[in-house]
Amino acid sequence: MASPRAPVRRIVFATQALDPESPILAATVQVVDELAARVGEVAVVADRGTLEGRPGNVTLRTFGALRRPARLVGFARAVNAALAEGADAFVAHMIPL
């Protein structure tokens, strides 16, 4: 008999953008919304984005910068901060960093 799995309470979701207006990445918004309907919180880490229209259990940390090295440092800081609050899962979605 399989043991029951604990429910997923919090997911950290790293992506390029959380932007419903993006011609390439808008579908990511639907993925985040679907995850939010199934877990307690989705903590998004993205280069840029907005929480406008997102469920109340979605949070956003951005790390945008003009140069790639600064984006990498910002990304690492944002991911570390999000993970410091605890996470049951980490998803890296279409993010070259």
C-alpha positions in Angstrom: 0.0 0.0 0.0 1.4 3.4 -1.0 1.8 5.9 1.7 -0.2 9.2 1.3 1.8 12.1 0.1 1.8 15.4 2.0 -0.1 18.2 0.2 2.0 20.7 -1.6 1.7 24.0 0.3 4.2 26.3 -1.5 5.9 26.2 -4.9 8.7 28.6 -6.0 8.3 29.1 -9.7 11.2 30.8 -11.6 10.4 32.1 -15.1 11.3 34.9 -17.5 8.1 37.0 -17.1 4.7 36.9 -15.5 3.1 39.1 -18.1 -0.3 38.4 -19.7 0.6 40.8 -22.5 3.8 39.0 -23.6 3.5 37.6 -27.1 5.8 34.7 -26.2 5.4 34.1 -22.4 1.7 34.9 -21.7 0.9 31.2 -21.4 3.0 31.1 -18.3 0.3 33.2 -16.5 -2.2 30.4 -17.0 0.3 27.8 -15.7 0.8 29.9 -12.5 -2.9 30.4 -12.1 -3.5 26.7 -12.4 -0.9 25.9 -9.9 -2.3 28.6 -7.5 -5.7 26.8 -7.7 -4.1 23.6 -6.4 -1.6 24.8 -3.7 -1.4 27.2 -0.9 1.0 29.7 -2.5 3.0 30.1 -5.7 6.0 32.3 -5.2 7.0 33.5 -8.6 10.6 34.7 -9.3 10.8 36.5 -12.7 12.9 39.1 -14.5 9.7 41.2 -14.9 6.0 40.9 -14.3 2.8 41.9 -12.7 0.4 40.4 -10.1 -2.5 42.2 -11.7 -5.4 39.7 -12.2 -3.5 36.9 -10.4 -5.0 35.0 -7.5 -4.3 36.3 -4.0 -2.0 33.4 -3.2 0.5 34.3 -6.0 3.5 36.4 -4.9 6.1 38.0 -7.2 9.8 38.8 -6.8 11.5 40.5 -9.8 15.2 40.6 -10.5 15.4 42.7 -13.7 18.7 44.5 -14.5 20.3 46.0 -17.5 23.2 43.6 -17.8 23.3 39.8 -17.6 25.7 39.5 -14.7 23.5 41.8 -12.6 20.4 39.8 -13.6 22.2 36.6 -12.5 23.0 38.1 -9.1 19.4 39.4 -8.7 18.0 36.0 -9.8 20.1 34.2 -7.2 19.1 36.6 -4.5 15.4 36.4 -5.4 15.4 32.6 -5.5 17.2 32.4 -2.2 14.8 34.8 -0.6 11.8 32.9 -1.9 13.3 29.5 -0.8 14.1 30.9 2.7 10.4 31.1 3.3 10.1 27.4 2.6 9.0 25.4 -0.4 7.7 22.0 -1.2 8.8 22.3 -4.9 10.9 24.5 -7.2 10.0 24.8 -10.9 12.4 26.5 -13.4 10.3 27.4 -16.4 11.9 28.7 -19.6 14.6 30.6 -17.8 18.1 30.5 -19.3 19.7 31.9 -16.1 
